[in-house]
Amino acid sequence: MFGFLFRSEEDRLSHKYTRLMNRAYNLALVDKEKSDKINERAQKIREQLRRMNYRKLDNFI
């Protein structure tokens, strides 16, 4: 029930990255500019994960 309280910072960021990329993908055909902004936010999170040496990062690329 309260599993989100026990997630690591890396897991939270990877979940956020996945949600943002999915949202950017869905918006790409409708509003390219908004999709690009969301994609940019997702890439910043990806860089944070890379700096943290997140092991599951290879699954996203």
C-alpha positions in Angstrom: 0.0 0.0 0.0 2.7 2.4 0.9 5.4 1.0 -1.4 6.2 4.4 -2.8 7.6 5.4 0.6 10.3 2.7 0.3 11.4 3.4 -3.3 15.0 4.6 -3.8 15.7 8.0 -5.4 16.8 6.2 -8.6 13.5 4.2 -8.8 11.5 7.4 -8.4 13.5 9.2 -11.1 13.3 6.3 -13.5 9.5 6.1 -13.0 9.2 9.8 -13.7 11.5 9.5 -16.7 9.3 6.7 -18.1 6.1 8.7 -17.5 7.5 11.8 -19.2 8.8 9.9 -22.2 5.4 8.2 -22.6 3.6 11.6 -22.4 6.0 13.2 -24.9 5.4 10.3 -27.3 1.7 10.6 -27.1 1.8 14.4 -27.7 4.2 14.2 -30.6 1.6 14.0 -33.3 -0.7 16.6 -31.7 1.6 19.3 -30.3 5.3 18.9 -31.3 6.4 22.0 -29.3 4.9 20.7 -26.1 6.3 17.3 -26.8 9.8 18.7 -27.2 9.6 20.5 -23.9 8.5 17.4 -22.1 11.2 15.4 -23.8 13.8 17.9 -22.7 12.7 17.5 -19.1 12.9 13.7 -19.4 16.5 14.0 -20.8 17.5 16.1 -17.8 16.2 13.3 -15.5 18.1 10.7 -17.7 21.3 12.7 -17.1 20.7 12.7 -13.4 20.2 8.9 -13.5 23.4 8.5 -15.5 25.4 10.6 -13.0 24.0 8.3 -10.2 25.2 5.3 -12.2 21.8 3.8 -12.3 22.1 0.2 -13.4 18.8 -0.1 -15.2 19.5 2.9 -17.4 20.5 0.7 -20.3 16.9 -0.5 -20.6 15.7 3.1 -21.4 18.2 3.9 -24.1 
